[in-house]
Amino acid sequence: MVTLEVDPHHAEVARGNLDRAGLGAVADVVLGPAVDSLEVLIAARPEPFDLVFIDADKQNNARYLAAALRLARPGSAIVVDNVVRGGAVVDPASADPNVQGTRAVLDLVRAEPRLTATALQTVGSKGWDGFVLALVRE
Ligand SMILES: C[S@@+](CC[C@H](N)C(=O)[O-])C[C@H]1O[C@@H](n2cnc3c(N)ncnc32)[C@H](O)[C@@H]1O
């Protein structure tokens, strides 16, 4: 398992939680901007990932999905979190960069022939949102 984190404190908390869960030996917390860390990861040609969970700076979501496709294999699952954003994602007047980034990743999902995907809405204590679940085609 590899997790990418730009904030040193968050990385430290993540390492502590992974250790407490008994996963410290199998989890690699990589500190730095994910766009840069992904380039290093892709260059290392790791075994394909079975699951990619995208949940960081939403403006870069399309870049993260493109990188995830380079790290995946047929049958891999890719989850993109927070794609509904209280309905703002369908507000044509929204100039919110997080909404723009979400639309960009949804456009890429739609255009990408290697993906079969759906978006699911969620409502809970954190409000109204949702996620994309995409499978890389066999
Ligand atoms: C919503 S939280 C992730 C929560 C985590 N997925 C979980 O379920 O516990 C987003 C995290 O992405 C990190 N982040 C934001 N921008 C980033 C970037 N450019 N590169 C790497 N990590 C980033 C933030 O510091 C924050 O810890």
The ligand as an ORCA input file, in Angstrom:
! r2SCAN-3c Opt
* xyz 0 1
  C      -9.596     14.584      2.654
  S      -7.990     14.302      3.264
  C      -7.713     12.596      2.967
  C      -8.420     11.747      3.924
  C      -8.116     10.279      3.758
  N      -8.398      9.843      2.407
  C      -8.940      9.483      4.741
  O      -9.926      8.881      4.335
  O      -8.602      9.514      5.932
  C      -6.991     15.041      2.033
  C      -5.517     14.933      2.316
  O      -4.846     15.266      1.106
  C      -3.705     15.988      1.456
  N      -3.287     16.754      0.280
  C      -3.815     17.917     -0.161
  N      -3.185     18.334     -1.272
  C      -2.250     17.396     -1.548
  C      -1.280     17.263     -2.563
  N      -1.135     18.173     -3.519
  N      -0.471     16.177     -2.531
  C      -0.604     15.227     -1.560
  N      -1.507     15.314     -0.565
  C      -2.322     16.392     -0.561
  C      -4.125     16.837      2.637
  O      -3.002     17.269      3.393
  C      -5.019     15.878      3.400
  O      -4.295     15.166      4.362
*
